[in-house]
Amino acid sequence: MTTSQRPRPAGPLPAATRAFALLGRRWNGLILVALAKGPAHFAQVRERVPGIGDRMLAQRLQELTAVGLVTRDVRPGPSSRTHYALSSHGNAFLIPLAALLVWAEDHLPASDSPAEGQ
C-alpha cells in the first residue's frame, strides 16, 4: 500500500495537523483575513496584505483556491481582472478565525507578532 492509498486516521490530531500546515504557511492566514473584508481583485488583496510580493501572493492565492477556501473569477473585458473571494468553505472558516483573533488580542502581546519579526 502506497502512502497515497493509506487511510487517513480520524480525529482531532490529524485535523489539527492539516489545519496548522495550511495556516502555518506564511501569508495564508493574512490573505484569508483580507478576503474576509469582501471580494477583491489581485491588487486589492495585495494592498490588504502589506509586505507580500506579487509572486508570493499569486502562489498563495493559487494554493488557497486549490484547497477550496478561495474562489477565482476572471472577468473578461477591456480591463479584465481576476477577482478573489472566500468560498463557502472559506466563509465557514470565519467563525474559528474570529475566535482565534479574540484569543490573540487577549493573550498575545502585539510585539510578539510573527509578521513583525520577519
C-alpha positions in Angstrom: 0.0 0.0 0.0 1.5 3.3 -1.0 1.4 6.5 1.1 -1.4 8.0 -1.0 -3.5 4.8 -0.6 -3.3 4.7 3.2 -6.4 5.6 5.0 -6.2 8.9 6.9 -6.5 8.5 10.7 -9.6 10.3 12.0 -9.7 12.5 15.0 -8.5 15.9 16.2 -4.8 15.4 15.8 -4.7 14.7 12.0 -7.3 17.5 11.5 -5.1 19.9 13.6 -2.1 18.9 11.6 -3.8 19.7 8.3 -5.2 23.0 9.6 -1.9 24.2 11.0 0.0 23.1 7.9 -2.2 25.3 5.8 -2.4 28.2 8.2 1.2 27.9 9.2 2.4 28.8 5.7 3.4 32.4 5.7 0.7 34.7 4.4 -2.2 32.2 4.1 -3.9 33.4 7.2 -3.5 37.0 6.4 -4.8 36.5 2.9 -7.9 34.8 4.3 -8.4 37.7 6.7 -8.0 40.2 3.8 -10.7 38.3 1.8 -13.0 38.3 4.9 -13.4 42.0 4.2 -15.0 41.1 0.9 -14.1 40.0 -2.7 -11.1 41.8 -4.2 -9.0 41.8 -7.3 -5.4 40.9 -7.1 -4.1 44.5 -6.4 -6.7 45.0 -3.7 -5.6 41.8 -1.9 -2.0 43.0 -2.2 -3.0 46.3 -0.6 -4.8 44.5 2.2 -1.7 42.3 3.0 1.2 44.7 3.4 4.6 43.3 2.6 3.6 40.5 0.4 5.1 40.4 -3.1 3.2 39.7 -6.3 4.8 36.3 -6.9 4.1 35.1 -3.4 0.6 36.4 -3.4 -0.1 34.7 -6.7 1.3 31.4 -5.3 -0.7 31.6 -2.1 -3.9 32.5 -3.8 -3.4 29.5 -6.1 -2.9 27.2 -3.1 -5.9 28.6 -1.3 -8.0 28.2 -4.4 -6.8 24.6 -4.8 -7.9 23.6 -1.3 -11.3 25.2 -1.8 -11.1 28.2 0.6 -10.9 30.8 -2.1 -12.7 31.2 -5.4 -11.2 32.8 -8.5 -13.4 34.6 -11.1 -11.8 36.1 -14.2 -14.0 38.9 -15.6 -13.4 39.5 -19.2 -13.4 42.8 -20.9 -11.1 45.6 -21.9 -9.6 45.7 -18.5 -10.1 42.1 -17.5 -9.5 41.4 -13.8 -9.4 38.4 -11.7 -11.5 38.6 -8.6 -10.9 36.5 -5.5 -13.4 35.8 -2.7 -13.9 33.3 0.1 -15.7 30.2 -1.0 -18.4 28.7 1.2 -15.6 26.7 2.9 -13.6 29.9 3.4 -16.6 31.7 4.8 -17.1 28.8 7.3 -13.5 29.5 8.4 -14.6 33.0 9.6 -16.2 31.5 12.8 -13.0 29.9 14.1 -11.0 32.8 12.7 -13.0 35.3 14.8 -12.4 33.2 17.9 -8.7 33.0 17.1 -8.4 36.8 16.7 -10.2 37.4 20.0 -7.9 34.9 21.8 -4.8 36.6 20.1 -5.9 40.1 21.2 -6.4 38.8 24.8 -3.4 36.6 25.2 -0.6 37.6 22.7 1.4 40.8 23.2 1.5 42.9 20.0 5.3 42.9 20.0 5.3 39.1 19.5 3.6 39.3 16.2 5.4 36.9 13.8 4.9 39.3 10.9 6.9 42.0 12.8 9.9 39.7 13.3 10.3 38.6 9.7 
